[in-house]
Amino acid sequence: MSKLEIRPYTPTDSEAVIHLHNVALEAAGAHVGNGPWDSDLLNIKGVYLENNGAFLVGLLDGQIVAMGALRKISDEKGEIKRMRVLPQFQRQGFGQAILDVLEKEAVKKGYKTLCLDTTVLQVAAQKMYLKNGYAEVRRTKQGFPFETIFYEKRL
């Protein structure tokens, strides 16, 4: 089996990233369609790369199969975003590998706390975040048809 190669996002990854985002959410039953809540994916450079964040892709044999991002909330707080793995590659540690690199990036950038959210439908993601020391801080529906769980972790 090939090893996951993790590298920073480049503009040529855009189509594959959007595809991965949609396919992974659909498989989890958490896709509400495309809308303004996805606008960051159309401006990865501005939202993440040029604002003390990061956007990573994970490749197997040249195909993007995983991704994740770090977004600045404040000088001391970052947010983990867009954690996705293609369904046929889930449960192989690829999400964990992306999260590990993002957390190291957050420390390098001086963040003291990380936050993130996931839906109640994404049980595997919830387990991964709890296993990695994230604690649930609240839940809300946020205008979506399903509940969202918010987590935080001190670095």
C-alpha positions, 0 to 999 in steps of 0.5 A: 500500500502506498504511503499518504503524501501530505503537502500544501494546497496549490491552485491546481488542486481546486477541482479535486478539493471541491470534489472531495468535499462534496463526496465526503459530506454526501457519504456522511449524510451531512451535505446540504448542497453548495452555498455561501457556507462553502465560499472559503473553498473558492478562496483558499489562498485568501482565507487560509494561506495568506491569513496565518493558516494552512490548507493541506491535501493528502495524496495516494499515487497522485490522487487527492484522497484527504484534506484539512485546513487551519484558519485563524480566529485570533492571534491565539486561536485557530480553527480546524476546517474542511477535514475530509477523506474520500469514503473508500479511503476512510478508517486508514489513518489519513484523517489522523495524519492530516490532523497531526500536521495541522496541529503542529502547524498551529503550534508553529503559528503560535496558536494556544487553542484550536476549535472545530465543529462537526455534525452529529452525523459524522460519528467517526470524526467525533471519535477522532476529535475526542481521542485527540483531546478535543472537548465538546463545548456546545451544540447547535443547529446553526440553521442546518437540518442537523445538529452541529457539535463544537469542540476546543482543545488547548495546545 
